[in-house]
């Protein structure tokens, strides 16, 4: 399961087919619960007062100034059209919600309670009577069903894959809805349904859901959209009579009266704006900037703080993504050979100041990552697929190529050259020749902005030593999004985020059907019946042990398929902020929750800045 929090964007929705309301649910007695967990009992009991990393007495007030990269021409984040600002989605509540202090657990938000049978074949949500949209209208079962149907029919392709196993839905009462699944055994699916963003049916009446819009959709959350200037800013304002302000999930959080998001088209300009006190909080993802970019007077005076906050969340996979739809990358031996030309050790030392760890798994920083050779339990799943997966899955532990030790890059390039020669490639006039097309091997690395320019440039230089001709092209955010959405690229630097409980989203990342649907998360274009089958084992794992086994098996096949050249990760959040905040004594285990912070007026006055 991959779900986001309001700290950045809320991710999640539902899809299903329609059926008529039923008069009864089931003859069996199902206990209502306030939370669902995939890895044990929920941490917090019914009626809990507040989250452990929130201060229930935190004061309200002030402005939080944030930044966003790129631009936007729409406030509808649920469709593939346009370049949407995800900020508006923060106003849209979901049926249930996760938080950064507890993995794979959801607590009721719009839904007060949830009912799930022992076989997980359906789920019922009972809505809170007090839940209200910002215009004062109640949130009803009809709004839930409306949201469900619109996302299925007109939402991003992601929703279709994520909720494939939902076969019907029913309104059981004004505040009671049921979703039925194609079979039992999908333990994650009730939680996935809990991620449904609930929109107002009445507000959308007469509006085209599938069209871009600069009218912020009506929400029910702690913030509403107050100001919009396309490509420049979005301002949220706190809803003072927010219906959920006393819930355990929200008490002590959402303390800022206003949240102002300024958009920047250039990373350098974004950094300079922070240093000029244009915005307050920065999650730094560039090691060079972290090491050298914050030497300026305000930090020397103690007005700006830098912190490295360790976290336990899965880091997923970041890497050079091959678009295997391109004929140039059809040969797995070529893809494997090119991975030897990426010198992580040199980049980490010279560009990243040794801050990163090489990624060796799609599920790094979790127990789900494969190591060594397959276990006996994994072989039960893998043996029937022997003729469909690389032989190395059974004979070699995957290890990303390293230039550490004697020989370094030179040794790696020799290994790459041998792989290429064995696969029929030849070098002619200093150019690597494809044995099928008899044409030089050449491709483009597409980048959004210049953040990875140095990394791509070094990779390009090493590839040239193999006779591979590479062009590095930098485009603006709008062009980049459109090209990636249409799979109009040879190679990009991409990511596949993961969670402690992977499931249905794996179809979107790696499923064969997703490979042919524009806008999906299968950027690599992998189409493998074996991968599809392993994804099924992940989704329908009967317990945690089975999930870990299936995920490790899937991880092995993906790694040895060489559809990505793994890059790096860091198990900490690097944050920089102007010292105007109060914050709880502890941070959540899985990241930094800026919404549990608050403004301290005396500090804010000392710091100064615009739009305080």
N, C-alpha and C positions, 0 to 999 in steps of 0.2 A: 504494500500500500504506500503510495506517495501522496502526501497531503501537506498543504502549506498552512501557515498561520497568518494572522493579521499583521504580524511583524513586517511582512513584505507584501505578499499577495495571497489571497485565499485561492487555493486550487481545489476543484472538486465539483462534480455535478452528477446527474443520473441520466440513464436512458432506459427505456423499456417499451413494451407494447401495451396497447390499451385493452381493457376488458371491462365489462359492466360491474357495478358495485355488487358485492356479495352481502347476504343477510347475516352470515355467521362466519367466523374465522376458522375455528377448529374445536373439536370436541375435547381435546386435551387441555389441561390447565397449564397456562404459561405464566410464569412469574414476571412481573414488570420490574425493570431495573433502570437505574439512572445512568449507567455507563456500560461500555463494552471494552474488553481487552483481549488481545490475541496472545499475550504472553504471561498471563497470570491474573490475579484479582486486581481490580482498580485500586489505586493508592488512596483515593478519597472516598469517604462514605456518603450516603444520601444526606443532602442538606449541608454539605461542608461549607465553611464560612469563606475561605479564600485559599488560593494556591500558595504553596510554601515559599515561593519566590516573590510574592507580592506583599505589599504593605497595606493592610486594610484601612489604615489611617492616612494614607498618602493624600496630600492636598491637591486640589484641582486648580487649574489656571495656566496662563502663559501659552506661548507658541513654540511648537517643535518645528524646526526648519530642516527639511530633508532634501536629498537630491535624487534625481533619476537620470538615466542615460538614454539618449536618443530623442525621440519626439513622439507625438501622437496626433491622430486626426479623428479619434472616436473614443467614446466612453462605454462602448459595448464590448466587454472583454470575452464574451461567450461565443463569438462567431469568428470565422477565419478571415472575414473581409476587413480591410482597413488596417491601420496600425493603432491598436487600442492601448489606452492607458489602463494598466491594471489597478491604479489607485482607486478608481471608482468602485471596484469590487469589494473594497474594504467596508463599504456601506451595506453590503448584502450578507445577511446572516445565513448560516447553514443549520440543518436539523440538529447536528451534533458538532462538537469541536474537540480537536486535540490541543495539547499545549506543550511547551518546550521542556517541561520537567519530567515527562513520563512517556516512554515510547509505546507506540501501537495501542493507545488507549483513547477512547472518545467519551466525552461526557455530554449529556443532553443540554442543548442550547434552546433552539425553538421547540424541540421535542423535550417534554418533561420526563417522559419515560419511554422505554423501548421494550419490545417483546420479541424473542427469538426462540424457536423450538430447538430441541436437542440436535436435530440433523441440519440446522441452518438452512432450511429450504424456503423460508420466508422471513420477513421482518415487518413488524407493526410499529409505527411511531404515534405516540399520543402527544399532541401539541399543547403547549402551555396556553392557558386561557388569557394570560396577561400579555402575550406576544403581540406587538403592534408594529405596523409600518410607520414611517415618519409622518404620514398624514393623519395618523390616529386610527386608521382602519385595522381590524384584527387580522392576524395571519391565520388562514384557514386551510383545510384540507384541499380545497379547490386551488389555492395558490400553489401548494406543493405539486399537485398533479399538472397544473399549467406549466410550471417550471420544468418538470420532468419531461413533458411532451415536447416543449419547444427546444430543449437541449438535444433531445433525440433527433428531431426532424431537421433542425436548422443550426445546431451548435457545432463547435469544432469537431473534426473527425475523432479526436481523442475520446469523446464521450461514447461513441459507438463501440469502441473496443473495450473500454473500461467496464461497461455494463452489459456486455453481450448476453450474459446468463440471466438477465432479468426478463421474464416473459409476460408478466401481467401486473397491473396495479388496480387497487380498489379504494374507493372512498367508503369508509365504514361509519362515518359520522362527521359532524362539522369540524372536528379537530382530531380525526383518527384516520390514518391511511395505512394500507398494506401493500407490500411489494412481494411478489412471488417469483421464485427462481426456477430455472429449468431443471434443477436437481438439487439434492442436498450435498453437503460436503464442502461447499465453498465458504470456509470460515470467515474470510475477509469481506464477503459481499454485504453482510448487514452493516458493517462499518462504512463501506463504500457508499451505501445508500444514505448513511448519515451525513455524508459530505455534500449532499444536494444543496446548492444555493437557492434559497426560496425567494422568488420574485413575485411582485404584485400583479395578479391577473388583470385587475381593474386598470392599473396604470398602463399596461401594455395594450389594452383594448384600443384599437384604432391605430396602433403603431406597428411598423413592420419589424419583427424581431430579428430577421436576417439582414437588416440594413445597418450601416454605420450611423452613429448619432452622437451629437455633442450635448444631448440632454441626458443628465445622469439618471439612470434607472432608479426608481423608488426603492429604498432599502429599509431595513429594520434594525440596523446595527448601532453601535455607540457613536458613530460619526456619519454625517451626511456631506455631500459635495456642496460647497458654498460658492466657489469661484472656479472658472475654467478659462484658460487662455491657450488655445491649441499650440502644441509644440513648445510651450514655455512654462506653464505652471498649472497645478491643480491644488486647490485649498479645501481641506476638510474642516468642518466645525463640529465640536462635541454636541451631541444631542442631550441637553440637560435633563429632559424627562424620559431618557432612554429606559425602556421597559425592563431591561435586564441588568440594571446597574447594581443590584444587590445579589446577583447570582454568585456562587463560589468561583466560577470561571472568570468573572469580570470585576469583582470587588477588589479595590486597590489598584486597578489597571485603567487604561484609557483616561489618563489624568490631564492631558493637555486640552486646553480649550480649542486650539486650532493646530492643524498640521499642514504645513506648506511644503509642497513638493516642487522644486525648481528643476527644469529639464536642461540638460547640456548635451551638445552634439560632439563634444571633444573631451577626452579624459583629462588632458592637461588643463583645459579651462575649468573642468570640474574641481580638480585639486586646488587650483589657484583661487577659485571661489570659496572653497572651504577656508583656506589660509586668510582670505579677506573677510572672514566672518559673515559670509552670505548664508551659510547653513551650518547646522550644529553638530551633526552626527554622521560619521563616515565608517562604513564597514570596508576595510581595505583588503583588496584581493590581489594586490601587486607587491611582490616581495621587494623589488627595487625601490618603489615608492615608500614602503614601510621602513626600509633601511636608510634611505637618503632624502626622502621628500618632505620631512617634517622638521627640518632645521630652520625655523623662522622665529622672529622675536616673541610672538605670543606664546609659543611653547616654552621658550627660555624663561619667560616670566611666570610660567605655571598656569596660564590661562587656557591652554590646550593640554589635554591628557591623552596619552597613548597606553593601551593595555592589550596584553595577549591573554585571552580568556579561553582556557582549555574546554573542549566539549567532547561528548561521547557519541555524537550522531554519525551515521554512515556517511562516507564521503563520496560514494558513487564512483563513476568513471569519467575522467576528463582525458581527452587525447586528440590525436589527429584522426578524424573520421574519414575513412574511405567511402566514396559513393560507389558501391559495387554494381550499380546499374550501368556505370560507364564501362565500356569494353576494355579500357586500359587496365582496369582493376579486376578483371574477371579471373585472373590466375592467382590462386592462393599463394603459390610460391613467390610470386612478385611481391605480394603484400607483406609476406613474412620477411623477405629480403630487405625491403625498404625500411623495416623497423630497426634494422641494425645501423642505419644511418642517423638515427636520432641519438645525440649524445647528451643524455640527461645529466650525467655527472658534471660535465663541463658547464652546462647551462645553470645547474644548481649552484655551482661554486662561483661562477663569474657574473651571472645575472640575478640570482635569487638569494645570494648570501647564505647558502646552506640551509634555508628555511624549510625545504620541502622533502617529502618522502616519495620515492617512486611508487606509483600505483601498480599493483600486481593482480588486481581483481576488480570485477564490476561491482563487488559488494565489500569493498575495503572498509576497514575499521569496524567490522562486525564478525560474529561467529559464522556468518553465512559464506564467507570467502573460502574458496577452495585452496587447499595446500597439499603438497606431496602428490602421491598417486591416489586414484579413486579408492574409497573404502568399499567394503563388501556391500554395504547398503546402497552405495551409489552405483555399483556394478549391476545390481538388480535392475536399475533403470537404464543403464548405459549399454549393457550387453546386447539387448535386442536391437540396438541402433548402430551396431558396429559398422555396417556397410554404408551408413549415412553420415558418419562423423569422421573427422581426421583421426588417423591411427595414433597420433601423438596423445590423444585424450587418454589412452590406456597405457602408454609407455613412458611419457615424460611429464614431470611436474612443470607447469608453465612458469617461466621466469623471464621477465622483460629483459631484453639485451642490455648489458652493462659495459661501460668502457673503463670501469675500475680495474686495476691490476695491470699486469704486464701486457704490453701490446696496445691496449686501449682501443681507440677508434680504428686504427689500422687493422687490428685483428678482426674486428667486427665487419669491416668492409670486405675483408677476405672471405669471411663466412657468407656474407651477402652475395658476393660474386660467384661463389661455388653454387649456392642455391639457384641463382639465375642461369648459370651455364647448364646445370643439371635439368632445368626446366626448358631448355632450348633457346634461351636468349643469347644473343651475341653482341659484342661491341664492334661497331663499324664507324670509322672516322670520329672516334671519341663519343659516339652516341649509342645508347642501348637500344637494340632492335627487337621488337616484338616478334616472336616466331609465327604468330597467326596472321598479323596484318603486314608484316615486313616493313613496318614504319617505326620511326623513333618513338621511344616511350617519353611522353611529355604530358604534363598536367598542370592545373592551376590550384593554388591554395587560396581560398577566399577568406578574407578577414573583415570583421566589423571594427573599424577604428584601428589604431596603431598599437594597441596593447600587446599583441603577440608578434609584432613585426620583427623584433630581434630573434625570437625563437624560430619563427618561420624562415628567416633569412639564413640562420645557421644551419637549419635542416636542409634548405635548398643547396647551400654550398657543399654539404656532405653528399647529397644525392648526385650532384654534378660529378663527383669523383667516381660514381658508378655509371656515368653516362646518361643519367636521367635529367631531362630538361624541365625545369619548374619555373612557373611564373607566380609571384605573390601579388595578389590584387586586393587593395583596400577599398571598400565601398561604404557609403553611409548606412545608417541603421535601417532605413526604410527599404533601400534596395537589397540589403543583406537579408532582411526578413522575407521579402518577396521571393528571392532566389532560393533560399533554404526551404521555404514552404513548398515551392515547386520542384524541389530536388535539382535545381539548376546549378550544380557545382560539381567539381571533381573531388576536392578535399576541403574540409573545414576543421576548425578546432571546436569540438562539441562536448557536451556533457550528457550523461544519463544519471539523474539523481535517483537515489535508492532510499529505502527505509529499513527498519528492523523487521518488517513483515511484508516482503514483496508478494505481489499477487497479480491481479488483473491488468495492472499497468504494463506488465512485461509484454503483453500482446501488442501494445502500442509501441514499445521500444524495439521489439525484436520479432514480432509475429509476421508471417508471410503475407497475410491480408493487408496489414498496415503498410507493407513495402510499396504497394501500388496506389495508395490513397494519399494525395497531396495534403500536406499539413499534418501528417502523422509524425510520431516521434521516432519512427524507424528510419533515421537519416542515412544509415549505412546501406539500406536496401537489402538486408539479409532475408533470404527466402529459403527456409530449411524445414522440411517436415519433422526432422529430429528435434530441432529447437521448438517447434510448435508443440510437439508431444511433451517435451520437458517443461514447457511453460504450463501445460495442463496439469502436470504433477505438482508444480508449485502452487497453482491456484487451488487445487483440490486436496492439498495435503491435510491429513486427518488430525495432525497434532504438530507441536513445535519440532519434534525430532524429525518427522517426515518432511516438514518444510525446509529445515536446514539441509537435509540430504538432497532433496530435489533442487534446491537453489545452488548448492555446490556443484551438482552435476551439470546444471545449466551453465554455470560460470565457466566450467572447464571447456565445454563445447564452444562457447562464445570466444574465449581466449585463444584457443587453438584454431579457430576459424580466421583469425587475423583480419578482422574487419575494422579494428581500431589499433592505433599505436598508443599504448598507455603513456600518460604524462606523469602527473604528480598530484599530491594532496597534502593538506596540513590539518591536523586534528586540534585546531584552535581557531578562535575568531580574533582577528586583529581589528581593534576598534580605536578610532580617534574621535574626540569630542571636545567641544568647548565646555569649560567647567562651570556650567550653569544648573546642573542637575543634582537632585537627590535620588538615591536608589536604594533598593533593599539590601540587606546584609549578604544575601546569597544570590548567585546567578543560577538559572535552571541548567540542568545537566546537558541539554542538547542545543545550547546556543544562548545568545543575548536577547532578552525580551525588552526592547526599548519602551514598550507600552506599559511596563511596570515602573518606569522612572517618572519623575515629576520635576517641575521647575522650582528652584529655590530663589525667590526674588532678590535676595542680597547678592547671591552669586551672579545672577543674570545682570544685575546693575553693574557689577564690577567688570563683567565680560563685555557688555555693550553689544553692538551689532544691530543690524536692521530687523524690523518686524519682530521685535521682542514681544 
